[in-house]
Amino acid sequence: MSEEKFYFQSEAAELLKMMISSVYSNKDIFLRELISNASDALDKRRIECLKDTELAENTDPKIIITADTDKKTLSVSDNGIGMNKDELVKYLGTIAKSGTKEFLKAAKNDSTHNELIGQFGVGFYSVFMVADKVEVLSRRLGTAETYRFTSDGEGSYTIADAEQRDECGTTVTLYLRQNDDSDAKNYSDEWTIRGIIEKYSDFISWPIVFKDKTINTQKAIWQRPDSEITEDEYKEFYKHLTHDWKEPLMHIKINAEGSTNFKGLLFIPSEAPFDLFMNPESGGISLYINRVFIMNDCKDLIAQYMRFVRGVVDSEDLPLNISREILQDEPIIRVIRRSTQRKIFAELKKLLADDREKYIRFWTAFGRVFKEGIIQDREHAKNILELALFRTTANDEWTTLAEYESRMKPGQEGIYCLAGRDNLSALKASPKLEPFMSKGYEVLLMTDPVDEVILAQASFILPAEAKKFLNVASDDVTPYTDDEKKENDEKAKALEADFEPLKKIALEVFPEKLETVRPSFTLGNSPACLRDTLGGVSLQIENMMRAAGQFVPEQKRILELNAEHPVIQKLITMAKDNDGKVKDMVKVLYDQSLILEGASPENPAEFVKLIDDLMTLALVD
């Protein structure tokens, strides 16, 4: 056959021009595409030979990479199924079936052109990002003829008879473009080639041979039976994957078969990375498709509150040309995400039951992030609550909600909680705990920022069958019986006339801060505390909203003064006598209450001066 010339359709010609002048950020993927094509060809040859034993030949299946730095050429060769003339025209000469028009439309509308090559399945033509000319030599399994496909990407290609290949297969040779940019990659350089293969094609199941040595791992650890893998191998793979020099806390193997097939190997690190709490968008799982690397940090594969999980997922069903832009709309991705979540929940429940010490290490490192899921993922809020650990007023041990509920007093309506500053010792010193401690009730101490939001939205996010979370900071949550509340109300009424002057002074000092001031007969050792009004926002949530740049309306609070404390009794007398020092004393009590809430006095200098004045009165004759 003499050489025949063919022309690409107009859209394909435009596409080729775009490739030649490409501004795509990741040109390395051209080699991934060529190796993946070679791997597919080897797979197809193996299947064909199983169907027809007469086609079987004594062969050593492999992919061979050859580079010539002087000639600036790079070749990818396989001894797979190969192509005849018609198949060369069909698979290489016809781009329209790969979505050329849609590709061009998207490229024009996307100034970054981010990963559009993969999205529209025009991977072979990515070679024109780095090459002036491409030559494909191919012989089809079961035939004797060899053909050469040649194109310079200028809108046409030729197909001609070629010298006989010793066996079937395909060789793609790139004549690399000369680049004046000194920082541009040299794709005939040994270490550039090795680096790309290590990143994208390390787990291709066929040997990739370069300079007479197999340079890919081939056997993906997640594809091997668990019984064949040692703990040391798991640890080494984790370090290779994450570059974390510390050993992982645990690994989770996934093998899903059914309507959607995928395998995975996930790890939970032993410690939180430094940016875990600063960057909610960090993390993610590496996505592979049939052992071919697609992307790191694939956030669509894992819930945001599980972003501490590291590992890989390898799908058999996703198209190799999938991209970030279409991942979130891909039904298979949603199936993988749900399956992965279920597996993580199951393994964590098992760890909690079997190894409490190890689970506490997990919770200490990642519980703060994991609890975000109670708000973000109401479908799984119950699962997360079952796995949550809390400190309590009972002892210094961690407890689950189930364990707390088993210790609840008869008739207790719900789970008593107090959220606040992240200092556990300071939270234990809160005056709001005193009434509950005096009555022998155990209170959960919640020190993570997300706890405030959980308590504020508990009625909306918790399952209907769950025990209520009762925030002891709320004005309507009390440990007292109706008779005890009635008795306290009668005491307050009896004190009303004597208390009124002190109340009036306090409201004059803080007209914008306080809704009311009232006597308390439930506080123990503390002279005062601040309470949120019914439906009001706590100081901690106020601070979180401000930190997020949100507008926070001024919140008025209730100043509760312990009527049985000697300091308050003295102030009641001083207020009745119109003593001018009462205002300063009220300011000190208010600022002390703020500090116990985890906030700071609005005027620290004034607060320090008032304390100095009190010390002077007490110590200087």
DARAJO-V173489 format. One record per backbone hydrogen bond with DSSP energy under -1.0 kcal/mol. NH is the residue of the N-H (numbers start at 1). CO is the residue of the C=O. Records with the same first field share a line. If there is no record, write none. Layout:
# DARAJO-V173489
NH->CO, CO
This chain:
# DARAJO-V173489
4->159
6->157
8->155
13->9
14->10
15->11
16->12
17->13
18->14
19->15
20->16
21->17
22->19
30->27
31->28
33->29
34->30
35->31
36->32
37->33
38->34
39->35
40->36
41->37
42->38
43->39
44->40
45->41
46->42
47->43
48->44
49->45
50->46
51->47
52->48
55->52
63->207
64->77
65->209
66->75
68->73
72->68
73->68
74->174
75->66
76->172
77->64
78->170
81->41
88->84
89->85
90->86
91->87
92->88
93->88
98->95
99->96
103->99
104->100
105->101
106->102
107->103
108->104
109->105
116->113
119->115
120->116
122->117
126->123
127->124
128->125
129->126
130->127
131->127
132->175
134->151
135->173
136->149
137->171
138->147
139->169
141->81
143->140
147->138
148->160
149->136
150->158
151->134
157->6
158->150
159->4
160->148
162->146
169->139
171->137
172->76
173->135
174->74
175->133
176->72
177->130
184->181
189->186
193->189
194->190
195->191
196->192
197->193
198->194
199->195
200->196
201->197
204->201
209->63
210->213
213->210
215->208
218->202
219->217
220->218
223->220
228->225
229->226
234->230
235->231
236->232
237->233
238->234
239->235
240->236
241->237
242->238
243->239
249->268
250->268
252->266
254->264
256->262
262->256
263->314
264->254
265->312
266->252
267->310
268->250
276->273
279->275
282->279
286->311
287->295
288->313
289->292
290->315
292->289
293->200
294->287
295->287
298->285
299->297
301->298
302->299
306->303
307->304
309->306
310->267
312->265
313->286
314->263
315->288
316->261
322->319
330->327
334->330
335->331
336->332
337->333
338->334
339->335
340->336
341->337
342->338
343->339
344->340
345->341
346->342
347->343
348->344
349->345
350->346
351->347
352->348
353->349
354->350
355->351
359->355
360->356
361->357
362->358
363->359
364->360
365->361
366->362
367->363
370->366
371->367
372->369
373->370
374->371
375->372
376->372
377->373
380->377
384->380
385->381
386->382
387->383
390->399
393->443
399->390
404->400
405->401
406->402
407->404
408->405
412->409
415->468
417->470
418->444
420->446
427->423
428->424
430->427
433->430
434->431
437->433
438->434
440->437
441->436
444->416
445->391
446->418
451->448
454->450
455->451
456->452
457->453
460->457
461->457
462->458
466->463
470->415
472->417
474->471
477->474
485->481
486->482
487->483
488->484
489->485
490->486
491->487
492->488
493->489
494->490
495->491
499->495
500->496
503->499
504->500
505->501
506->502
507->503
508->504
509->505
510->506
514->510
515->557
518->559
520->561
529->560
531->558
536->533
542->538
543->539
544->540
545->541
546->542
547->543
548->544
549->546
550->545
557->513
558->531
559->516
560->529
561->518
562->527
563->520
565->562
569->565
570->566
571->567
572->568
573->569
574->570
575->571
576->572
577->573
578->575
579->574
582->579
585->581
586->582
587->583
588->584
589->585
590->586
591->587
592->588
593->589
594->590
595->591
596->592
598->595
599->594
607->603
608->604
609->605
610->606
611->607
612->608
613->609
614->610
615->611
616->612
617->613
618->614
619->615
620->616
